[in-house]
Amino acid sequence: MTADLLAPLDLAFWNLESAEHPMHLGALGIFPAHTPTAGAHAADLLAARAAGVPGLRMRIRDVWQPLPSALRRPLAFGGAAREADPDFDSQHHVRLHAPTADFHATAGRLMGRPLERGRPPWEAHVLPGDDGGSFAVLFKFHHALADGLRALTLAAGLMDPIDMPAPRPRPAAPPRPLLPDVRDLPGLVRGALSDVSRALDIGASVARSSLDVRSTPALTCEPSSTRRTAGVVLDLDDVHRVRKTVGGTVNDVLIAVVAGALRRWLDERGDASEGVAPRALIPVSKRRPRTAYPQGNRLSGYLIRLPVDDPDPLARLASVRTAMDRNKDAGPNRGAGAVALLADHVPALAHRLGGPLVGQAARLWFDILVTSVPLPSLGLKLGGHPLTAVFPFAPLAPGHSLAVAVSTYRGSVHYGLVADAEAVPDLDRFAAAIEEEVRTLITACQS
């Protein structure tokens, strides 16, 4: 049985997990139900199709490599690997639930439950609506199994087939030698020194980012195993209207909307927004075809201050745009937001032993995650039922009370919100603040 060693960042996610902070991604898809049995039929289809998707058969197990392998990949000693589960049972991973009146209430409870680590770490939960007019599917994928793009690929493999052009074949990668060629040593040394320099630069940036910080109590909490989710749907044309008026990118506008919504939410709940500028981590994917870890997480990130304390919505957007431009000019390989890249320089054994400690340091690094998840522009269907809305959910970092994920799908923007249910009982109020902030930006652009 062939095993595929986890990339360093995958291993970090695997070891960061705890009962209070499961490290899985999620997505809640909404479908109209053409018949009363549409949900049950969808569950049967998902279970039948899962058996034919190789990536869904992969479990993760610990590995302790013998010396020859450890010499070749010393950072992998004491790591973990993906391998096909010989006892894979797709029925165990696809579950049909009782009808519900609130898809997000059920999704929140399910997002708080860790995945089984002894089986392929993914689940699909089918939630029929109690009105019989719709059903939802909640997908959960462990971050060590898939990043956002890979999770999308796996989930799409369970949808109805789509006619797509055949991918161009890629040449097979040449076998890697056990030991490096001595002629390559000068280049390897220069590369190693460059990596060390970059690592030191990132580490210094992380240290600076944690200085002189006013904490935002509403965004931090003592961890609990409870979760709450909410979703917001916006018209993409409205976002483009703002972007065309003030410049920048769609992503700049979507991040600025989060800043404005936080201001409204904090003020309404009695947590003053004055002087508050929480640090937002904006993940950036660095995964490319034919990399050393084609299925693994390759993430960097930008770290920006959200101008929550600024009362002017257009000034907030300008501040976000300036901060994002500054990050892009520096590139995703430097700065405090690139701290995930340090995983490549940490031995696997250190990930295993130090994972819980690193997780607890997340609140010192950033205050809120705001991530964008790519979705296909083509319409997806399940059993002939079109996917009409999809809300992405990001893992909640230790010590954090709220995470935001955003996707665009067929002319709409979908915000997926995940919160600690005990710390944020008013998540629906924050969702409403997002809608209000978009209207405020449109009004400001027209004046």
CORCOR-V891699 format. One record per backbone hydrogen bond with DSSP energy under -1.0 kcal/mol. NH is the residue of the N-H (numbers start at 1). CO is the residue of the C=O. If there is no record, write none. Layout:
nh=NH co=CO
nh=NH co=CO
This chain:
nh=4 co=82
nh=6 co=80
nh=11 co=7
nh=12 co=8
nh=13 co=9
nh=14 co=10
nh=15 co=11
nh=16 co=12
nh=18 co=21
nh=25 co=141
nh=26 co=393
nh=27 co=139
nh=28 co=391
nh=29 co=137
nh=30 co=389
nh=31 co=135
nh=33 co=133
nh=38 co=35
nh=41 co=37
nh=42 co=38
nh=43 co=39
nh=44 co=40
nh=45 co=41
nh=46 co=42
nh=47 co=43
nh=48 co=44
nh=49 co=45
nh=50 co=46
nh=52 co=49
nh=53 co=50
nh=56 co=53
nh=57 co=54
nh=59 co=83
nh=61 co=81
nh=63 co=79
nh=70 co=66
nh=71 co=67
nh=72 co=68
nh=73 co=69
nh=76 co=73
nh=77 co=74
nh=79 co=76
nh=81 co=61
nh=82 co=4
nh=83 co=59
nh=85 co=57
nh=88 co=85
nh=92 co=89
nh=93 co=90
nh=95 co=124
nh=97 co=126
nh=100 co=128
nh=106 co=102
nh=107 co=103
nh=108 co=104
nh=109 co=105
nh=110 co=106
nh=111 co=107
nh=112 co=108
nh=113 co=110
nh=122 co=120
nh=123 co=140
nh=124 co=93
nh=125 co=138
nh=126 co=95
nh=127 co=136
nh=129 co=134
nh=130 co=100
nh=132 co=129
nh=135 co=31
nh=136 co=127
nh=137 co=29
nh=138 co=125
nh=139 co=27
nh=140 co=123
nh=141 co=25
nh=142 co=121
nh=143 co=23
nh=145 co=142
nh=146 co=142
nh=151 co=147
nh=152 co=148
nh=153 co=149
nh=154 co=150
nh=155 co=151
nh=156 co=152
nh=157 co=153
nh=158 co=155
nh=159 co=156
nh=160 co=381
nh=184 co=181
nh=185 co=182
nh=188 co=184
nh=189 co=185
nh=190 co=186
nh=191 co=187
nh=192 co=188
nh=193 co=189
nh=194 co=190
nh=195 co=191
nh=196 co=192
nh=197 co=193
nh=198 co=194
nh=199 co=195
nh=200 co=196
nh=201 co=197
nh=202 co=198
nh=203 co=199
nh=204 co=200
nh=205 co=201
nh=206 co=202
nh=207 co=203
nh=208 co=204
nh=209 co=205
nh=211 co=208
nh=219 co=216
nh=220 co=217
nh=221 co=399
nh=228 co=419
nh=230 co=417
nh=232 co=415
nh=234 co=413
nh=236 co=411
nh=239 co=235
nh=240 co=236
nh=241 co=237
nh=242 co=238
nh=243 co=239
nh=244 co=240
nh=245 co=241
nh=246 co=242
nh=247 co=243
nh=253 co=249
nh=254 co=250
nh=255 co=251
nh=256 co=252
nh=257 co=253
nh=258 co=254
nh=259 co=255
nh=260 co=256
nh=261 co=257
nh=262 co=258
nh=263 co=259
nh=264 co=260
nh=265 co=261
nh=266 co=262
nh=267 co=263
nh=268 co=264
nh=269 co=265
nh=271 co=266
nh=276 co=273
nh=280 co=304
nh=281 co=368
nh=282 co=302
nh=284 co=300
nh=286 co=298
nh=291 co=288
nh=296 co=293
nh=300 co=284
nh=302 co=282
nh=304 co=280
nh=306 co=278
nh=308 co=306
nh=309 co=276
nh=310 co=307
nh=316 co=312
nh=317 co=313
nh=318 co=314
nh=319 co=315
nh=320 co=316
nh=321 co=317
nh=322 co=318
nh=323 co=319
nh=324 co=320
nh=325 co=321
nh=326 co=322
nh=327 co=323
nh=328 co=324
nh=329 co=325
nh=330 co=326
nh=331 co=327
nh=334 co=331
nh=338 co=335
nh=339 co=336
nh=341 co=338
nh=342 co=339
nh=343 co=340
nh=344 co=341
nh=345 co=342
nh=346 co=343
nh=348 co=75
nh=351 co=347
nh=352 co=348
nh=353 co=349
nh=354 co=350
nh=355 co=351
nh=358 co=354
nh=359 co=355
nh=360 co=356
nh=361 co=358
nh=362 co=359
nh=364 co=361
nh=365 co=362
nh=366 co=362
nh=367 co=279
nh=368 co=279
nh=370 co=281
nh=371 co=404
nh=373 co=406
nh=382 co=385
nh=385 co=382
nh=387 co=380
nh=388 co=30
nh=389 co=30
nh=391 co=28
nh=393 co=26
nh=400 co=397
nh=401 co=219
nh=403 co=418
nh=404 co=369
nh=405 co=416
nh=406 co=371
nh=407 co=414
nh=409 co=412
nh=413 co=234
nh=414 co=407
nh=415 co=232
nh=416 co=405
nh=417 co=230
nh=418 co=403
nh=419 co=228
nh=420 co=401
nh=424 co=420
nh=430 co=426
nh=431 co=427
nh=432 co=428
nh=433 co=429
nh=434 co=430
nh=435 co=431
nh=436 co=432
nh=437 co=433
nh=438 co=434
nh=439 co=435
nh=440 co=436
nh=441 co=437
nh=442 co=438
nh=443 co=439
nh=444 co=440
nh=445 co=441
nh=446 co=442
nh=447 co=443
